[in-house]
């Protein structure tokens, strides 16, 4: 089996960014399996944690104004502030799965014989591949990320 890098990109996110970033490209027909690697840095807060907790509480109370907050609830809401970026993979419009793991490095394998947890067994054979980064929260400026897609096949 031949392994070939098909796509590689990287970027940098600012603190406070929330949204979706989509990458879309065509796969060669000879691709039989995919290995996708997504990585980002700076998950834990690097700035003043007390200020971050205050901002978090303001957001909670703004979105749930009738909530009666006690100290134990406050601790649960603010237990572990972190940056979170998840990854979904689509092939020709079909969702093959999502990686919602609390990891800085997400490695995904997709093939007809075996796929990573949370992903379908899937026959690729060309077509449109779309990878969506679900950026739920970025705590730190200059948060770097990289995405690499490798194809496996006999005739790459």
C-alpha positions as CSV (number, residue, x, y, z in Angstrom):
1,X,0.0,0.0,0.0
2,X,1.4,3.4,-1.0
3,X,0.9,6.4,1.4
4,X,0.8,9.9,-0.1
5,X,0.3,13.3,1.5
6,X,-2.8,14.8,-0.2
7,X,-3.3,18.0,1.6
8,X,-1.6,20.0,4.4
9,X,-2.5,23.4,5.9
10,X,-2.0,25.3,9.1
11,X,-3.3,28.5,10.7
12,X,-3.4,30.6,13.8
13,X,-6.5,31.6,15.8
14,X,-7.1,34.6,18.1
15,X,-8.4,34.4,21.6
16,X,-12.2,34.5,21.6
17,X,-12.6,33.0,18.1
18,X,-15.6,30.7,17.7
19,X,-16.9,29.3,14.4
20,X,-16.3,26.7,11.8
21,X,-13.5,26.4,9.3
22,X,-14.0,24.1,6.3
23,X,-11.5,22.7,4.0
24,X,-12.7,21.0,0.8
25,X,-10.8,19.2,-2.0
26,X,-11.2,16.3,-4.4
27,X,-9.7,12.9,-3.7
28,X,-8.0,10.9,-6.5
29,X,-10.1,7.7,-7.4
30,X,-7.1,5.6,-6.4
31,X,-7.5,6.6,-2.7
32,X,-8.7,3.5,-0.7
33,X,-8.1,4.9,2.9
34,X,-7.5,8.2,4.6
35,X,-5.4,9.2,7.6
36,X,-6.3,12.6,8.9
37,X,-4.2,14.4,11.6
38,X,-5.4,17.6,13.3
39,X,-3.4,19.3,16.0
40,X,-3.6,22.5,17.9
41,X,-1.7,24.0,20.8
42,X,-2.5,26.2,23.8
43,X,-5.6,24.3,25.1
44,X,-5.3,25.6,28.7
45,X,-5.6,29.3,29.6
46,X,-2.3,31.2,29.6
47,X,-3.8,34.4,30.9
48,X,-5.2,35.5,34.2
49,X,-7.5,32.6,35.2
50,X,-9.5,34.8,37.6
51,X,-10.4,37.2,34.8
52,X,-11.4,34.3,32.6
53,X,-13.7,32.9,35.3
54,X,-15.4,36.4,35.6
55,X,-15.9,36.5,31.9
56,X,-17.3,33.0,32.0
57,X,-19.8,33.9,34.8
58,X,-20.9,37.0,32.9
59,X,-21.6,34.8,29.8
60,X,-23.5,32.2,31.9
61,X,-25.7,34.8,33.6
62,X,-26.2,36.7,30.3
63,X,-27.5,33.5,28.6
64,X,-29.4,32.2,31.6
65,X,-30.6,35.3,33.5
66,X,-33.1,33.4,35.7
67,X,-30.5,30.9,36.9
68,X,-30.0,31.0,40.7
69,X,-26.3,30.4,41.0
70,X,-24.7,29.0,44.1
71,X,-21.0,28.3,44.7
72,X,-21.1,24.6,43.8
73,X,-22.8,25.4,40.5
74,X,-20.3,28.1,39.8
75,X,-17.4,25.7,40.4
76,X,-19.0,23.2,37.9
77,X,-19.5,25.8,35.2
78,X,-15.9,27.0,35.6
79,X,-14.2,23.7,36.4
80,X,-11.9,23.4,33.4
81,X,-11.8,26.3,31.0
82,X,-10.1,25.1,27.8
83,X,-9.8,25.7,24.1
84,X,-11.8,23.2,22.2
85,X,-11.7,22.3,18.5
86,X,-13.5,19.3,17.1
87,X,-13.3,17.7,13.6
88,X,-15.9,16.4,11.3
89,X,-15.3,14.6,8.0
90,X,-17.6,14.5,5.0
91,X,-17.3,12.6,1.7
92,X,-19.5,13.5,-1.2
93,X,-21.9,15.2,1.2
94,X,-22.2,12.2,3.6
95,X,-21.0,12.7,7.2
96,X,-18.4,10.1,8.0
97,X,-18.1,11.1,11.7
98,X,-16.8,13.5,14.2
99,X,-13.9,13.6,16.6
100,X,-15.0,15.2,19.9
101,X,-12.1,14.1,22.0
102,X,-10.4,16.3,24.5
103,X,-7.0,15.9,22.9
104,X,-4.6,18.3,21.3
105,X,-3.9,15.8,18.6
106,X,-6.8,14.0,16.8
107,X,-5.8,11.2,14.5
108,X,-8.5,9.8,12.2
109,X,-8.4,6.7,10.0
110,X,-11.2,6.0,7.5
111,X,-11.4,2.9,5.3
112,X,-13.8,0.1,4.3
113,X,-12.0,-2.3,6.6
114,X,-11.7,-0.2,9.7
115,X,-12.2,3.4,10.9
116,X,-11.4,5.3,14.0
117,X,-14.0,5.5,16.8
118,X,-16.8,7.8,15.9
119,X,-16.3,7.3,12.1
120,X,-18.0,5.0,9.6
121,X,-16.4,2.2,7.6
122,X,-16.4,3.8,4.2
123,X,-15.4,3.1,0.6
124,X,-13.8,6.4,-0.8
125,X,-12.9,6.0,-4.5
126,X,-12.5,9.6,-5.4
127,X,-15.0,12.5,-4.9
128,X,-15.2,15.5,-2.7
129,X,-13.6,15.4,0.8
130,X,-14.7,18.1,3.2
131,X,-13.1,18.5,6.7
132,X,-14.8,21.0,9.1
133,X,-13.1,22.3,12.2
134,X,-15.6,23.2,14.9
135,X,-13.9,25.9,16.9
136,X,-16.0,26.0,20.1
137,X,-13.6,28.2,22.1
138,X,-10.2,29.7,21.8
139,X,-8.7,31.0,25.1
140,X,-5.3,32.2,23.9
141,X,-4.0,34.5,21.1
142,X,-1.8,32.9,18.5
143,X,-3.3,29.4,19.0
144,X,-1.6,27.4,16.2
145,X,-3.2,24.5,14.3
146,X,-2.3,22.1,11.5
147,X,-4.3,19.7,9.4
148,X,-2.7,16.9,7.3
149,X,-4.5,14.4,5.1
150,X,-2.8,11.3,3.7
151,X,-4.2,8.9,1.3
152,X,-3.5,5.2,1.1
153,X,-3.9,3.1,-2.1
154,X,-2.2,0.7,-4.4
155,X,-2.0,3.1,-7.4
156,X,-1.3,6.5,-5.8
